[in-house]
């Protein structure tokens, strides 16, 4: 992916998504996910994305990224982060506050998620 300014075109959006993902996920997996997104949605990388196209592309990229990380099993820390992020998002959608979410993570996930990943979320949720 070439580096372009944000929102300038879909190539820039894909690059932005790859760069954001590579903090937790190997770059090769993020790049594969971006390519699959372009193919799956039939995107023209030179076009300027509408708000709807941007949302669709971001959601599709995240779905492909999750699938790739979980199926490849080459990035266990990334898998753990995806699991915790999904649990947190679901509990937030259910109206749980940060401390309630942390309590749920502590009870149900502490034996399956690396300590530093849990600590990162504890700080985010409980301040």
VEXFI-136314 format. One record per residue (C-alpha): y, x, z; residue in three letters. Coordinates in nm, 4 decimals. Layout:
! residues N
      north       east         up   res
          Y          X          Z   ala
...
This chain:
! residues 127
      north       east         up   res
     0.0000     0.0000     0.0000   unk
     0.3435     0.1299    -0.0820   unk
     0.6191     0.1242     0.1761   unk
     0.8863    -0.1333     0.0962   unk
     1.1475    -0.3164     0.2972   unk
     1.0384    -0.6110     0.5072   unk
     1.0614    -0.9492     0.3362   unk
     1.1585    -0.7862     0.0090   unk
     0.8266    -0.8773    -0.1521   unk
     0.4646    -0.9489    -0.0664   unk
     0.3726    -0.5797    -0.0984   unk
     0.6196    -0.5120     0.1824   unk
     0.4694    -0.7901     0.3915   unk
     0.1176    -0.6517     0.3440   unk
     0.2383    -0.3041     0.4376   unk
     0.4113    -0.4439     0.7470   unk
     0.0896    -0.6173     0.8540   unk
    -0.1159    -0.3000     0.8036   unk
     0.1300    -0.0913     1.0043   unk
     0.1340    -0.3436     1.2891   unk
    -0.2458    -0.3628     1.2968   unk
    -0.3100     0.0091     1.2943   unk
    -0.1842     0.0453     1.6515   unk
    -0.5210    -0.0996     1.7621   unk
    -0.7396    -0.0987     1.4532   unk
    -0.8423     0.1831     1.2163   unk
    -0.6078     0.1958     0.9176   unk
    -0.8938     0.1683     0.6674   unk
    -0.9973    -0.1678     0.8144   unk
    -0.6368    -0.2938     0.8093   unk
    -0.5940    -0.1830     0.4466   unk
    -0.9229    -0.3480     0.3457   unk
    -0.8028    -0.6666     0.5143   unk
    -0.4735    -0.6532     0.3241   unk
    -0.6556    -0.6108    -0.0079   unk
    -0.8892    -0.8998     0.0769   unk
    -0.5865    -1.1150     0.1630   unk
    -0.4227    -1.0420    -0.1716   unk
    -0.7467    -1.1235    -0.3559   unk
    -0.8344    -1.4276    -0.1436   unk
    -0.4953    -1.5920    -0.1805   unk
    -0.4287    -1.4686    -0.5346   unk
    -0.0966    -1.3160    -0.4300   unk
     0.1479    -1.1482    -0.6661   unk
     0.2628    -0.8462    -0.4650   unk
     0.5903    -0.8221    -0.6566   unk
     0.6992    -1.1758    -0.5675   unk
     0.9329    -1.2610    -0.2802   unk
     0.7398    -1.4681    -0.0259   unk
     0.8517    -1.8130     0.0791   unk
     0.8229    -1.8968     0.4486   unk
     0.5037    -2.0915     0.3775   unk
     0.3507    -1.8091     0.1704   unk
     0.4403    -1.5585     0.4413   unk
     0.2716    -1.7717     0.7117   unk
    -0.0379    -1.8258     0.4974   unk
    -0.0649    -1.4549     0.4171   unk
    -0.0213    -1.3512     0.7825   unk
    -0.2797    -1.6044     0.9039   unk
    -0.5293    -1.5103     0.6326   unk
    -0.4791    -1.1384     0.7021   unk
    -0.5444    -1.1893     1.0752   unk
    -0.8588    -1.3929     1.0015   unk
    -0.9933    -1.1299     0.7632   unk
    -0.9020    -0.8519     1.0054   unk
    -1.0889    -1.0227     1.2911   unk
    -1.3949    -1.0728     1.0732   unk
    -1.3914    -0.7132     0.9517   unk
    -1.3518    -0.5666     1.3006   unk
    -1.6252    -0.7802     1.4526   unk
    -1.8702    -0.7412     1.1629   unk
    -1.8296    -0.3661     1.1211   unk
    -1.8632    -0.2903     1.4916   unk
    -1.6978     0.0454     1.4264   unk
    -1.4020    -0.0291     1.6480   unk
    -1.5251    -0.1636     1.9831   unk
    -1.1816    -0.1310     2.1462   unk
    -1.0256    -0.3288     1.8621   unk
    -1.2954    -0.5936     1.9028   unk
    -1.2191    -0.6132     2.2750   unk
    -0.8466    -0.6540     2.2046   unk
    -0.9162    -0.9309     1.9538   unk
    -1.1365    -1.1139     2.2040   unk
    -0.8778    -1.0897     2.4821   unk
    -0.5941    -1.1899     2.2486   unk
    -0.7911    -1.4973     2.1360   unk
    -0.8729    -1.5996     2.4933   unk
    -0.5097    -1.5557     2.5990   unk
    -0.3809    -1.7554     2.3003   unk
    -0.6280    -2.0377     2.3664   unk
    -0.5388    -2.0576     2.7358   unk
    -0.1657    -2.0471     2.6591   unk
    -0.2169    -2.3328     2.4129   unk
    -0.3890    -2.5226     2.6929   unk
    -0.0774    -2.4837     2.9073   unk
    -0.2051    -2.2187     3.1493   unk
     0.0535    -1.9784     3.2909   unk
     0.0221    -1.5994     3.2985   unk
    -0.1339    -1.5761     3.6448   unk
    -0.3898    -1.8469     3.5663   unk
    -0.4801    -1.6710     3.2426   unk
    -0.5155    -1.3383     3.4230   unk
    -0.7402    -1.5013     3.6819   unk
    -0.9612    -1.6372     3.4031   unk
    -0.9815    -1.2955     3.2353   unk
    -1.0644    -1.1315     3.5651   unk
    -1.3423    -1.3805     3.6421   unk
    -1.5026    -1.4061     3.3020   unk
    -1.4310    -1.0939     3.1016   unk
    -1.3868    -0.7884     3.3255   unk
    -1.7455    -0.6706     3.2737   unk
    -1.7134    -0.6862     2.8919   unk
    -1.3626    -0.5553     2.8228   unk
    -1.2435    -0.1958     2.8798   unk
    -1.0372    -0.1586     3.1966   unk
    -0.7272    -0.0261     3.0171   unk
    -0.7246    -0.3230     2.7751   unk
    -0.7458    -0.5633     3.0691   unk
    -0.4724    -0.3718     3.2519   unk
    -0.2456    -0.3984     2.9482   unk
    -0.2895    -0.7751     2.9468   unk
    -0.2480    -0.7991     3.3263   unk
     0.0927    -0.6335     3.2884   unk
     0.1883    -0.8624     3.0024   unk
     0.0781    -1.1759     3.1844   unk
     0.1804    -1.1025     3.5415   unk
     0.4712    -0.8660     3.4960   unk
